[in-house]
Amino acid sequence: MTDDRERWNEKYSTDEAFELPDDPIPALERRIDSLPTGRALDVATGTGRNARFLAGNGYVVDAVDVADEALARAASAAEAEGVDGDVTWIRADVADFEFERSAYDVITVGFFAALELLPDIKEALAPGGVLIYEHHLRSSDPIDIGPSNDRYRFRANDLLRACLDLTILEYRERTRDGDGGTQAVATLVGRHSAGGRQSYPRATG
Ligand SMILES: C[S@@+](CC[C@H](N)C(=O)[O-])C[C@H]1O[C@@H](n2cnc3c(N)ncnc32)[C@H](O)[C@@H]1O
């Protein structure tokens, strides 16, 4: 049993204050109609909010997490929503996970620090595939949500710098108020595409 497996299973089983949101990452929800359709991968899926949303929108989804307890909750929520047939729940430590190359039209990563895995994650994107990644930032503002140890938060532009080989469709750093309080968040939407003349999704604002 890896350290992460033990630690996260315990967190899910004993920390009553630890509750993950049920809605998908806002950037995923906002962009769903302009994303390429097909296969999706949700890295460190937790209780599967992104995976379930993607399955509900017609994707065939692989969802990976190290914690058995998280996947049990994710699968039960997917069953209740009638999308369990479209998600393969994979119990694995991402450090050992074999990312399938050029396979996924959409990859989501929510609130999991995986800068060192980004080369594998980006290689798993199909041509034209889109990565949507949201994570906590180190901040000098008072913050309520996220890891107490800054080691698990990104610095300004960490995520952007690690994805400059993608076409950056969106990158934002800001504080945001939600149910549990204020959080400092970076959001990146990047496409595996190249060239000086590309087609871009239509956006408002
Ligand atoms: C803060 S939760 C985020 C869950 C989900 N992405 C979301 O946004 O709701 C972090 C998740 O990462 C998973 N995790 C931690 N270390 C991992 C590892 N080495 N491999 C796979 N998953 C891991 C945990 O089990 C947990 O479900």
The ligand as an SDF file (V2000), in Angstrom:
LIG
                    3D

 27 29  0  0  0  0  0  0  0  0999 V2000
   -8.4320   17.4690   -3.1430 C   0  0  0  0  0  0  0  0  0  0  0  0
   -8.9270   15.9320   -3.8360 S   0  0  0  0  0  0  0  0  0  0  0  0
   -9.5900   16.4830   -5.4180 C   0  0  0  0  0  0  0  0  0  0  0  0
  -10.5360   15.5140   -6.0280 C   0  0  0  0  0  0  0  0  0  0  0  0
  -11.2000   15.9340   -7.3370 C   0  0  0  0  0  0  0  0  0  0  0  0
  -10.2360   16.1080   -8.3970 N   0  0  0  0  0  0  0  0  0  0  0  0
  -12.0170   17.1900   -7.1770 C   0  0  0  0  0  0  0  0  0  0  0  0
  -11.5890   18.2560   -7.6590 O   0  0  0  0  0  0  0  0  0  0  0  0
  -13.0940   17.1120   -6.5610 O   0  0  0  0  0  0  0  0  0  0  0  0
   -7.3880   15.1920   -4.2900 C   0  0  0  0  0  0  0  0  0  0  0  0
   -7.5620   13.7470   -4.7630 C   0  0  0  0  0  0  0  0  0  0  0  0
   -6.2870   13.2620   -5.2020 O   0  0  0  0  0  0  0  0  0  0  0  0
   -6.2120   11.8960   -4.8800 C   0  0  0  0  0  0  0  0  0  0  0  0
   -4.7880   11.5200   -4.8530 N   0  0  0  0  0  0  0  0  0  0  0  0
   -3.8410   11.9100   -3.9510 C   0  0  0  0  0  0  0  0  0  0  0  0
   -2.6480   11.3600   -4.2590 N   0  0  0  0  0  0  0  0  0  0  0  0
   -2.8500   10.5990   -5.3650 C   0  0  0  0  0  0  0  0  0  0  0  0
   -2.0000    9.7810   -6.1470 C   0  0  0  0  0  0  0  0  0  0  0  0
   -0.7040    9.6410   -5.8470 N   0  0  0  0  0  0  0  0  0  0  0  0
   -2.5230    9.1390   -7.2200 N   0  0  0  0  0  0  0  0  0  0  0  0
   -3.8520    9.2670   -7.5250 C   0  0  0  0  0  0  0  0  0  0  0  0
   -4.7030   10.0370   -6.8160 N   0  0  0  0  0  0  0  0  0  0  0  0
   -4.2210   10.6980   -5.7440 C   0  0  0  0  0  0  0  0  0  0  0  0
   -6.8830   11.7940   -3.5230 C   0  0  0  0  0  0  0  0  0  0  0  0
   -7.3090   10.4890   -3.2180 O   0  0  0  0  0  0  0  0  0  0  0  0
   -8.0460   12.7790   -3.7060 C   0  0  0  0  0  0  0  0  0  0  0  0
   -9.1930   12.1050   -4.1370 O   0  0  0  0  0  0  0  0  0  0  0  0
  1  2  1  0
  2  3  1  0
  2 10  1  0
  3  4  1  0
  4  5  1  0
  5  6  1  0
  5  7  1  0
  7  8  2  0
  7  9  1  0
 10 11  1  0
 11 12  1  0
 11 26  1  0
 12 13  1  0
 13 14  1  0
 13 24  1  0
 14 15  1  0
 14 23  1  0
 15 16  2  0
 16 17  1  0
 17 18  1  0
 17 23  2  0
 18 19  1  0
 18 20  2  0
 20 21  1  0
 21 22  2  0
 22 23  1  0
 24 25  1  0
 24 26  1  0
 26 27  1  0
M  CHG  2   2   1   9  -1
M  END
$$$$
